[in-house]
């Protein structure tokens, strides 16, 4: 499809949102920014909570597509996850339906399948068809988001690419992250592909760079036109020297979700 011109970026003040608002304009996008927190240096940004249905509808009005990054990105109580990630994502999809927005890129997570054993000893890469096995309430909310996206495609014709993001930072900071790292540049390439690919319906993809130690299958992402350029292996020697290789007897090392299956980091708010 032709590249959308105006894209609503929710969660624009967060870590990933901050990276993407710096990188995506180079692809020709005019970004409309939304976050529950004010964004320094962005006087036109919309400050609104996902619970504010009127503000959401106004935010999506007139945009060509949405990248939905907003919500809680770590573990929290079910009540907090319910409000921010489950009800909030529903509110966004309803606003998109009401305003006729036809394409959403949904920030799902590897934690939707976090209790999937990581591949070892030449085992096949984890496919996107792997059944949902959330490792936290956070991961559960991403399962809901993927299923909501499928419903809104089947029921209302809104297309979604659900991106099961690994870890998008400037550099990986753990041995586990060597397998799931997505460089910011590759993140922008993947979001651009997800916004412009033809006929996606509801497509689930894994979001990472082309890492030497990759655990999951990037074929559905590549089918969108995504061509990752980076590999975490350049950081491997230093990280392995500091932390050692992953121990298959350690539950936090044995499953895709890593420490989320044993002692998940908590949302600080």
N, C-alpha and C positions, 0 to 999 in steps of 0.2 A: 504494500500500500504506500501511497505517497507519505513522506515524513510529516507527522503532525507538526504544526507550527507552534501552538500554545499547549503546554503540558502543565497540569497541576502536580506539584511535588509536595506530598504530605510528609510530615516528619522532617521538614527542611532544616531544622535547627540541630538535629541529631548528628551522630558521627558519620553515618553513611550519607545522610541528606546533605551535610556540609560538603563532603567529597563530591557528590553528584552535582550540586548546584555550581561547583567550580568547573566541572568537566563537560557537562551536557550541552551548554550553550555553543561549544565549538562544533556541535553537530547541527546547528541551525535552529535549536529550540528556544522559544521564549518561555521562560519558566514563571509560573505563578506559584508563589511559595506559601505554604500553610504549616503552622506549628502551634502547639498550645503555649509555647514560650516565645517571647519577642526575639527577633533575629537582628543582631547588631548589624548596622550598615545596610539594612534592607527596609527602607521606610514603606515600601509598597506591600510588604509581606502581610499576610492575614494571620492574626493571632486568634485562634479558636480551638475549642475542644471538639473531639469527635462526637461528643454527646449533643452538640448544638446543631440540630438538624437544619435550622434556617441558615446558619452561617455556612454549613457544608453545601447546601444547595446553591447559595450565592457563589461560593468558591468554585464550584464545578461549572457554573453557567458560562457557556461560550468556549470552554476548552475543547481541544481535539482529543486529548487522552489524559490519563492519570497514572502517575507512579505513586503507589501507596506504600510508604515506608513508616507511617506514623504508628504509634502504639508502644507497649512495653516490650523491651527487647531482651529481658532476662526473666528469671522466675519471680513470681509474686503470689500473693494469695489469690484464690480462685475468684473472689469478688472483684479484685482489681483487674485481673486478666479478663474477666467477663465484661466489665464496663469498657475497658480501653480497646481490647483486641477483638472481642467477639461482637459486642453491640456496636462498637465504633466502626468495624469493617462493614457490618450490615448497614449502618447509617450511610456510609460512603457509597455503597452499591445502590442503595435506594436513591440517593441524590443523583448518581450517575444515570440511573434509569429514568428518573423524572426529567432530567435535563438532556437526555438523548446522547450521552457520551458513549461511544461505541468500543473503546479499547482501554483496558486497565492492565497495568503491570503490577502484580501483587508480590510484595516481599514476604514470601514464605520462608521456610528455614529447614536446614538439615535436621532440626530437632523434631520435625513432624515424623521422622523415621529414626529417631535417635537411639531406640533400642534394637535397631538392626545391627547384627554383628559386622564389624569392619572386615573387609576381605583380607585374607592372609594367605601366604604360600601359593601365590599364583591363582587364587580364586577369582572368579569373574567379578567385574566391577558391579556396584550396586545399581540396578536399573531404576528408572523413574516409576516403573510399575510396582516396585516394592510396596507392600501394604503399609498403611499408616501404623507406626509404632512410636507414639510420642513419648518423650522422656520426662516431661514436665507439664504443668498446666499451660505454660508458654507454648510448648510444642503442640499441645492439644488445640490451642487457639489457631495455630497455623494449619492443622488438619481441617478445622472448621472453615477457615478462609479458602482453602483449596476446594472444599465441597461447595461452599457458597458460590465460588466462581463458576463451578460446573453448573450449578442450578441456574445462575443468571445467564449463562450461555444457552442452556437448553430451553429455559422459560422465556427469556427476554432478548436473546441475541446479542448480549454484551460479551465481547471477546476478552479473554484474560490470558496472559502468560504468568503463571505462578512460578517464581524463581526461588528454589530452595537454596538460599544463600548459605555459604560456608562462613568464612570470616573475611571481611573486607577491611583491611588496614594497609598502611603504607608498607609494612613488612610483617611477616609472620613472627609470633613471639613464643611459640611452643612447637615441640616436635609434632604433636597432633596437627597443628595448623599447617604444617608442610603439606598435608594431604588435602586440606579443604580451603586453603587460602585463595582469595580472589583479589588480585591487584586492583587498585582504584581505576586504572586505565582499562583493564578488562571488564570491570563492573560497568563502566560507561559504554563499552562496546556491546556488552550483553543487553543492557537496557535499550540501547539504540536499536539493536536487532529485534528485541521484543516489541518495540513500538512500531516498527516498519514492516515486519514480515507479513506476507499475505495469508489469509485464511487460517488463523491460529485456533479458532474456536476456543476451547480451553486446553492449553498446552502446559504441562509441567516440565520444568527443566531444573537441572542442578546449576548452581552459580559458583563457579570457581575458575581459576586459571588452568592452563594445561600443565598441571604439576606432574613431575616425574613420579611422585608417590600418590597419585590420584586414587581415591577410593570409589568414585562413582562415575557413571557413564554420562558423558557430555553430548551424546549423539543428538538428543532432541534439541539441545541448545544450538549445536552446529547446524541443524536443519533449519533454524531460523535465519541463518546467515552469520552467526557468531563465529568469529575467528580469534580465539585467545592468543595473545602475544607473549605472555609471561609464564614463568615457571619458578616455583619456590625453592628449587634445589640449590640455588646460589646461596641460600641461607642455612642449608642443612648442616654443613660441617660445624659451624659455630653452635647451633642449637643442640645438636646431638652431643657435642663435647660438654655442654653445660648441663644437659638434662638427661642424657642417655637415651637409648632407643626405647620404643614403647614396649611395655611388659604385658604379654597376653594374659597373664594371671591377674592383672589389675583390672577391675571392672571399668574403671575410668578410661582404660586404654583399649578395652576389648570391644566396645560398642561405638557406633558412629557418633553418638552424642557426647562422647568424652566425659568430662566432669559433670555434665548435666544429669547423668544417670546416677551419680553418687552424692554429689554435694553441689547442686547448681548455684551459680552466682545469683544473688538476689537483687531485684530492682531497688534502687536506693530511695525512691520517693515515697 
